[in-house]
Amino acid sequence: MYHRSAKITPAEYESFKAFLQQACGILLGNGKEYLVSSRLNKIMQDAQVESLGALLKMLQSAAHTSLKVKVIDAMTTNETFWFRDIGHYILLKETILPDLNLQRGSSIRIWSAACSSGQEPYNISMIAEEYKLVKAAARPVQIIATDISSKMLEEARAGIYCGLSVERGLTQEQRRKFFVPKERCLEVKQEIKRRVSFSSLNLAGSYHGLGKFDVIFCRNVLIYFSNELKRDIVDRMANALNPGGYLFLGSTESINQLTNRFEMKVGHGGISYRLKS
């Protein structure tokens, strides 16, 4: 059984630093034991492990992929904010949505993979709302948002953000246009929420139940996986795209070593990858 008073030994801390750097490129400095302990405390309780060393042994097993995702998510929670990599959203609004609206079809379907606490899919819905205001006949946008963490999905569905979570990346105008006051917090307006549906999904699993998409956002998550799994995920996402569909990766992520099924499209300070015909 895990005890809250359990101390992280120097050897365990060094091993965890190596794990985190290998898994997602984050290099913890010295003296961050308390940060690690506070962020992993609940995970260690749920896993019923008594030490960081025991948790690391579980993380080395292929049977605990979801646990690895939870640990990395816990250590990177401060990286989620509104309109991250703003060039992607500008490219979506100024180039991709107009392109997709030239095509026949009912709704434009967009997948936000690894949506965390919901900022990305709600940002996409805000962009769709702004585009609709300038093009009244625009095709409706449907957004499917998935994540492996039930806790994150619960927060995302609620759409209520407080403190720094409404400060980082939002302008005063955006807060006024897309949110309503909720006690001391802000709640995403219903017209923005209505475009988004949330569901649980492990990116290492099957995508068959999701259907086909015109755009996929899979940003800052491939770094969590092996090169083999990265290639597999990108290949299956290509299969999930409609002809000529678009894929977004994180600004520091590259598709070059993973597949040749896409062509790069650059504009408005953002990069997307369009599925080749």
N, C-alpha and C positions, 0 to 999 in steps of 0.2 A: 504494500500500500504506500502511496506517495504521501510524504509529510511536508507541510508548508515550510518547515524549518530546515529542510535539506539544503546543504551548501553545495555550490558548484566548485569542484576541485580545479586547480590550475590545468591539469591534464584534460579534463572534460571540456573546459572552456576553449582550450587550444583546438581540440578535436571539433568542437562545434563551429569555431571560426573557420576551420578548413572546410567543413561541410557546407556552410553558408556561402563561402566564396566559390566553391566548386559548383554549387547548385544554382546560384543566381548572381554571382559576381560581387556580392556585398562583402566588404572586408571590415569586420568589427575591430575597433581599436581596443587598446588595453583598458581594463577597468569598467567594462560594460556588463559585468556579471548580473548586476541588479536588473538591467534592462531585459536581458535574456530571461531571467527568472520570472519577472513580472509578466512578460508577454506569453510565456509558455506554461505558466502555472496551471491554468484551467485545462490545457491540453494534456499535461502530465497527470492531472487528477483523473480525467476521463480515460486515459490509457492505463491507469493504475500502475504507473512506474514510479520507483522511489528515487531515481536520480537522473540527471541529464545523460549520464553514460548509458543507462538502460534505454532511454528514449532513442539515443543515437543508434543503438543496436537494432531497434525496431525499424528505424529509418533506412537502414541498410538492406532490409528485406523487400523484395519485389511485392510482397503481399500487403505492404503498407503504403501504397502510392498515395492514397487519400490523406494519410497522416502526414506525409511529406508536404503535400500541398497546404495543409492546415498550418504546419510549422512555418513554412515560408510566408504564407499569408499573414500570420501573426507578426512576423519580423519585418514586414514591408507595408503595414497598414498605413503608415504616414505618407505613402506615395500616392494615395488616391485623392484627386481633387478635380474640380470642375474645369472643363475645357482644356484638359491636359493635351499637349501637342495641338495647339489651336489651328495650325495649318491643315490638319486632317479635316476638321469641321468646315473650314472655309472651302477646301477642295470639294467636300461633299455638297455643300450648298451651291457653289458657283459653277461647278463642272459636272459632277456625277448625277445629281438629281435632275438637272436639265437634260442630260444625256438619256437617263432612264425614262424621262417623261416623253421622249420622242418615240419610245417603243410602245408597242401595244401590250395590253395586259390590265389586270385589275389593280391590285395593290402592289406597291414596291415593298419587298420583304428584306429586312435588315437583321442580321444576327450580331448581338453583342456577346461575345464569348468571354467567360471569366469576368462577369460584370461587377463583382465585388459589391459594394454598398449602393450601387445604382446610378452613380454620377454619369457614367458613359452613356447608357441607354436613354436616360433623361436628357442629356445633352443632345443626342441624336434627334429625339423628339422635339426639342426646342428648335433645332435647325429646320426640321420638317415644318414646324409651325410658322417659322419666319418665311420659309420658301412658299408656303401656301398663301401667305398674305400678298406676295408679289405675283403669284401665278394661281389664280382662283381655280383653274381647271386642272391643277396638278393631281396626279394619281395619289390616292391615299397611301400613307406609309404605315406598315406594320412592323413592329420591332419585337424580336424574341431575345430575351436576355437570360443567360444561363450562368450558373456558378456551382461549384462543388460544395460550398459552405452553406448549410441551412441557416446559420446565424446571419450571414451577409444577405441572403435572400430575404429573410424576414425584415431586416432593416430597409432593404431596397424597396420591397412592396409597400412598406409604410410611407416612404418618401418624405420623412420628416428629418430635418437636419438642424443641428444646433451648434453654437459656438464657432470654432474654427472651420467646421465642415461646411459652413455657408459663407465663410470669409475667403477661402482660398480659390481663386479663379473666377469668381462672379463679380460683375459690376453692379452698381446700385440699380441701374436700369434693368438688368437681367433679374435681379431679386424682385423688382416691382412687377415685371411682365410675367414671370413664370412661377411665382410663389405667392402663398397667402400666409399671414401670420398665424402661428399655432403656439399659444402661450408665449414662451420666450424663444421659440424656434420658428423655422419656416417650413411650410409643407408645399410640395410640388402641386401645382394646380391640376385639377382633374382632366382638363383638356390635354395636358402633357402626359399624365399617367395613362390615359385611355389607349394610347398607341402602344404601350409596352406591356408584355406579358412575361412573367418570370417563371423559370422552372429549374430544377436541379439537374446538373449534367456534369459528368467527369469527362474531360476532353480526351482521356485515354480510352473511353468507351465508344459506343456506337452513336452515330448521328442520324440514323435512318428515320427516326420518328419526327425529325425536325422539318423535313421537306426541303425545298429548294429556295435559294436566296439570291438576291441581286447584289447585296453588299454584305461582307463579313468584317467585323472589327475583332481582331485577335491580337490585342496590343499588350506588350510587356508581360506575357505569360509563357511564351515558348522557352524563355530562359530557364524556366523551372524544370525542363525535361531534357532527356538525353538526345543526342543528335538523331538517333534512329527514330525515337518517338516524335521529335520535331518534324522529320520528313514525313512520317506517317500522318501526323495531324494536318500538315499543309496539303498533302495529297488528298486526304479525305475531305478537307474543306474545299479544294478545287472541284471535287466531285459533287459537293453540295451547292455549288454556284451555278446559276443559269449561264448560258453562253454569253461571254462578254462581261461577266460579273466582276466585281471589284473586291479586293482583299486589302485591309489595312493591318500593318504590323506596327510595333512600337518604333519610335524614331531612332533608337539605337540598335534595332534588330534588322537582320539582313536575310533575304530569301535566296541569295545567290547559290549557296551551297546545299539548298534543300530541294529545289525543283527548277525545271525549265519550262513550266506550264504557264508562266505569267510573263507579261511585259510591263516594265515600269512606266508609270504615268506621274509626272511631276507638275506641280502648279500651286500657286498661292501659298508657298512655303511648306507644302505637304507632299508626301509620297504615297501613292497607292499602287497596287499591282492588279492589272487587268488580265483576266483569263483569256488565253489565246484561243482563237477559233480552231 
